Amino acid sequence: MEEEQPQQVSSTWPPPPPFWRDFTPENVARINELRKQQAEIEGVEDSSKIRLQDPPRELRNLQPPLEPADGVWRVFGDTYRLNDELPRLEESNIRRLFPNPEERDRDGKHFDRALILKRLAKSLLLNFLELVGLLAMNPDATEEKTNDIRDMFINFHHLINEYRPHQARESLISMMQAQLDRTRAETNAIRDAKDKAERIMEGLGSLKIEDELFSTLTSSPKKESWGMEGETWASAVADL
């Protein structure tokens, strides 16, 4: 009987880094005190902006690292940049089918992205029809046509991605406008409720109380019946 192999347990995400153990309340209070002392020496009001030059070993992980000098870092195998720019087509060895940003808007001519996108879309349809014809007649000669279609698609998406900053700005404006409209609507609802309450209070204050009702409410209470009977019997005994 073959020996059973031990089951290996693997995790999709890596375990947390070991330096989280350094973030204890004592270490946090200690590094804050060191920052305050350094801020007093440097004459800085905000001690959170102070960076200790040579902190103790147990406090080094509590100080955020410096920004990468080249602005590039890797996380889980992916590369990120501090200055998130759209990569150029030439960096990916892709043939550019529209002018470079430096060559646009020259001689008073406006660079119309919508017009370029329409031309690329028509060229894609035409090249697709040509590709279908080549596949029917000579399938071995379709490599060049597929490369042309690939370059057109990449140029098409690259030109669309140039709208991303504008899209992000307009989305932020739309979100802020929606929040402003919602706040204004809530404020108007509160004002309407306030005005309604004031009108109700003014209506209650303008009511006139009848004199008879007022005298009834303000007159002294009547004596109880048993008290009156007691007075009657007392006067009768006195007469006898």
Secondary structure, DSSP 4 states (H G I P E B T S, - for coil): -PPPPPPPP--SSPPPPGGGGG--HHHHHHHHHHHHHHHHHHT-S-GGG---SS--GGGGGGSPPPPPTTSEEEETTEEEESS--PPPGGGGT----S--GGGSS-TT----HHHHHHHHHHHHHHHHHHHHHHHHH-GGG-HHHHHHHHHHHHHHHHHHHTTHHHHHHHHHHHHHHHHHHHHHHHHHHHHHHHHHHHHHHHHHHTPPPPHHHHHHHHSPPPPPHHHHHHHHHHHHHHH-
